Amino acid sequence: MALPRYDRLGASSRLRFFDPLPHLAAAGLDVSTAPFFDDGYLRRLYAGQPVKGWTLAGRYRRRMAAMKAAGRTDLLWIEKEALPWLPAGVERRLFGGRPYVLDFDDAWHLRYAGHRLAPVRRLLGHKLERLVAGATLTVVANDALASWAEAAGARRLLRLPTPVDLARYQAALAPDRPSGNRPPGNRPPGEFRVGWIGTPSSARYLAALAEPLAALAASGPLTLVTIARHPVALPGVPEEFIPWSEAGETAALAGIDAGIMPLPHTPFAQGKSGFKLLQYMAAGKAVVASPVGENRRIVADGVTGLWADSPEGWVQALETLRTDLDLRHRLAAAGRDLVAREYDLAVLGPRLAAALAQVVRA
């Protein structure tokens, strides 16, 4: 049984649990899914609407009922944790001795260990490490998480980046295709379109680029294309906001010239998995990224993208891509080749399926 944190609207759950399901089926695995949060919860959360306590209580009841109903299942496949905010011992008792696999795509453990409330840190600060120590298999998205899981006593470890379904991005490869919000004739001559895609929780990282992007916009036509839940509204930066949807994200990415992924040098950012970069690359776009965590593995500076680690560095990297079309095309081609070799769902889905099948049949 799969126990993802979210339904399909949640990016981590969609990409690491739901999208690989056909590959698991092809390997002979019969998987039922029981998300903790439904799509309605995320819509309310992203809209800034309060979530009532009784609603959350219902989530716990449904998750516990699903775990109880799965009494004869061979394996529990869990995204991060089965029961948020409850101690590891409670979860382990509800597992009923069944083997379980944990999956992490970012440094989720820091949310408990670094919580502002001391009681939370005392009760849950090492919860995920305790769960990892008891897991039959721990799946992690990057090297930083692999190091953490090893230190926590993981019995068996699989490093599996978050996969990109490369076939979905084929439509984005048409050169100079405009976004769905702007007809071809309305694009200003020489406009440079810098794209960013993400959730509200990661939009805060764009604030560090307010001055560099404003400076670039002052020196020539530039638009920040945000594919998200809400506009970002950086001072002095022209913005085109495209509401994110699963069906529309590839068409939106087709209308950018380059994609960006700024990150700070913090422990949590070190555990990020660089998925934005993979999306841009799959869409055939050049990228600029902070050299933080997994970004350093994905971007070889000057080969599959460019690094930028200061306001001046961001201005220089983006100005280079704006003016050097040949370089932009070379970086984009190298990035897409990288995704095809190492990050495509067609490559990683069977790898995940084989690992889970081996656990089930052990």
N, C-alpha and C positions, 0 to 999 in steps of 0.2 A: 504494500500500500504506500502511495506517495502522499506525503503531508507537506505540501508547499505552504509558504506563509500567505500568499495571495492567490487570487484567481488570475486570469490572463491579463488583466489591466496592470498588474504588478510586474515590472520589467524583469526582476530577478527570477520570479517564478515562471513567467512565460518562457524566458530564454533557456533556463537551466532545468526546468521540469516539464512543461507542456510541449515545447517544440521538439524535444528528443523522443517523445513517446512513440512515434512510428518506428524509430530505430530499435526501441526496446521490444516492441511487438514483433519486429522482424527477427529478433533474437530469441523469440519464444517466451517472453515475459508478459504475463497478464497483470496490468497495473491499473488499480483504481486510484482516484485522486480525491482528497478531502482538504481543500484550502481552509486555512484558519480565518482569514478575512476575505469577504466577497468584494466584487467590483464596486458595489454601492458604498462600502466603507471608504475605499480610496477616493471615490468621487467626492464624498463629503469632506474627507481630509484635505484634498487638494483645493477644494473651494473654501477652506477655512471654517467649515461648519463644525460645531461641537458634536462629539460622539457620545451618546447617552450611556450611562453605566449599565443599564439593563441590556443594551445592545451588545456590549462587550461580554457581559455575563453569558449571553446566548452563544457567542462564539466559543467560549470555553466548554459549554455544555455540548455543543455539536462536535467539537474536536474530541472530547472524551468519549462521546457516544461512538464516533467513528473508530477510535482506537479499540474500544471494547468490541465493536462489531467485527473487527478484523482479527478476531481471536485465532483463526487458523492460518493467517497470512504467514508467508515464509520470511518476510523482511519488511521493516519499516524504513522508508526512504524520506528523510526529514530535512527540510530547509531550515538550517540554523538551530532551531529548537522547536519542540512540539507545543509547549505551553509557555508563552511569553510571561515574564515576571513571576513565574513560580520556580521554586528551587529544583536543582537537578535531581534530588532524591525523589521528589513527587513524580517527575517524569519517568524516572527509571522504574518506579513501582508500577506505573501504568503500562510500561512496555511489556510487563509480564514475562520477562526473560527472553523475549523475542530478539533476534539480532536486529541491529539498526545501523543505518548509514546516515551520516551527517553531511550536509553540503553548505559551504560558505563561499560567498562571492565578494565579501568585504570584511573589514575588521569589526565585526559585530560585537565581539567580546569587549571592546573598549566602551561600548555604550553602558555596560554594567560596571566595569572596572573603574571608569572615569566619571561615574554619575555624581551629581552635585550633592546628593543626600548620602550621608555616611551609613545609615541602615541598609540602603540598597547596595552599597559597595560591600558591606559585611555579609549580607545574605546571598547576593548574586554575583559578587565580583569575580568569582572563579567558577561560576556555574557551567559555562561552555567548555572550559578546560576539563571539568569532571565528566561532562558528557562525551567529549572527544576521547578521553581515556578509556571509556567503556564501549566505544563504537567499534563495530566490526571493520568498517571502512570510513575514512574521512576524505571527502572530495573538496579540494580547494581550487580557487580560480587563479592564484598567482603565487609567486615565490615568498612574499612576505607572509601570507597565510600558511604556506607550507612550513616555514620556520616556526611560526607560532604553534601549529598543530603538533609538530615534532617535539617541541619543548613541553607541550601538554601531555605527552605520552601516547600519541596516536599509534595504534597497533599496525595499521596499514593505511597508506596515504596514496591518493591519486591526484596529481596536478592536472586539472582540466579547465582550460580557459573557457569563459562564457562564449558559446558558439554563435556564429553569424550564419544565417541561411543565405548563402551567397546568391542562390538562384533568384531570390526575391529582389535583388538589387540590379538586375540586368537592365531594367527600364531606366535606371538613373545614369546609364553610361553614355547616353546621347549627348554629344558636346553642346555646350551653351544652351541647354534646355532651360527655359524659365520655370520658376516655381508656379504652383497652381494659382497663386494669388496675384500674379503679375503677367499680363499679356506680353508677348515678345516686343511689340512696338513701344511699350511703356518703359523699357529698360534704358536708363540714361547712358549715353555713349561713354565707354570706358569705366562703367560702374564695376566695382570690386565687391563681391558678395561673400561675406564671411559668415559661415554657418555655425550654430551651436544647437545641439539637441540634448534634452535632459529633463529631469524631474525638478519639482520645486526645491527639494532638499539640496540639490547640487547647483542651483542657479546662483547661490551666494558667491560661488567662486568667480563668477564673471565680474564682480565689483572691482577686482584687481586690474581689470583691463579697461576700465572706464577712461582713464587718461590716454593710454596708448591708442585706443580706438577713436577717441575724439580727435587726437592729433592727426591720425591718418585720414579721418573724414574731412578735416580742415584743409588737407593738402590735395584732395581729389575725391571723386565720387566713391563713396563707400556705404554699404548697408550691412548692418548686423541682422542676419536672418535667424530668429529664435524659433525653434520647433519645440514647443513646450506646452505647459498648461496655462501659463500667464506670460504677458510681456515682461521684459526685464527693465526697460526704461533707464538706460545709462545716460547720464547728462552729456549732451553734445554729440550723441551717437545716433544717427538715423537708424531706425529699426523697422523691420518687417516681421510681424508676429504671425506665425502659422500654427494654429492649434494642433497639438499632436494627436494622431490617431494611428493605430497599428496599420490600417489599410493605406493611410496617406503618407507615412513617413518616407518611403522611398521616393515618391514623386517630389516631396518637399526637398529632400537632399539633392535631387537632380538639379535644382535651381541655384545651388551655391557654387562658388569657385574654390573655396578652401574651408576646411573645418578646423575648429580650435578646441583644445581641452586644457584650460588653465587649472592648476592645482597648487595649494600651498604645501610647504614642507612640514607637515604634521603627521603624527603617528596614524591617524585615521586615513589621511590621504595616501599614505604609503601602502595601505591595504586595498586601494581602489584598483579596479581591473582593466581600465582603459577601454571600455566597450565603445564609448563614443568614437574613439579613433578607428576602431574596427568598422563601425558603421560608415564613417566617411570614406575609408579606404575601399570598402565593398562597393560603395557608390562611385568609385573612380575619382575621388577628390584628394588633392594634396592636403596635408595636415601640419598644424603647428601645435606643439604640446609642451607643457612644463616637464622637465626631466625628473619626475617624481615617481617612485614605485614602479608599477608595471609599465608605465609610459616609456621608461628607459628600455624595456625589453622590446616593445612594439616599434618604437621609432629609433632607427639608426640615423643619426643626424646627417642630413645631406643625401641620404639614400632612400629611406622610406618616408621621410618627413623632415621637419625642422624643429629644433628645440628653442625655447625661449624661457629665460629665467629671471628677467628683470623687465621693467617698463621699456627701457631702451631696446632690450632684446626682442620684445614683442613687436615693437615698431619696425625694427630692422627686418625680422623674419617675414612679417606680413607685407611690408613694402617690397621685399624681394619677390614674393610670390605674385604680388600685384603687377610688377613690371617685367618679370621673366616668365613668359608663357611656356617656353620650352622646359624650363626647370619644373614648373607646375605639372606639366604632363608627365615628365619622367618620374617625379615623386609619386604621382597618382598611380602610374602603371606598376611601379615597384611595390606600392602599398597593397594594391589589389592582388598581386601575385603572392605576397606574404599571407594575406587572408586565405587565399585558395589553398595554400600549402598547409597552414598551421591552425587556422581558426574556423574553417567552414564547418557547418553542421554536418555535412556529408562525411567529414573526416572525424569529428569529435563525437557525433552521435553514436556510431558503432563502438567507439572506444569506451564510452560510458556504459553502453549496453553490455559489452563483454565483461566489464568490471562488476556490474551488478549481477549478471548471470553467474559469474564465478562465486560470488558471495552466497547466492541462493543455493547453488548446487554443492557447496562445500560440505 
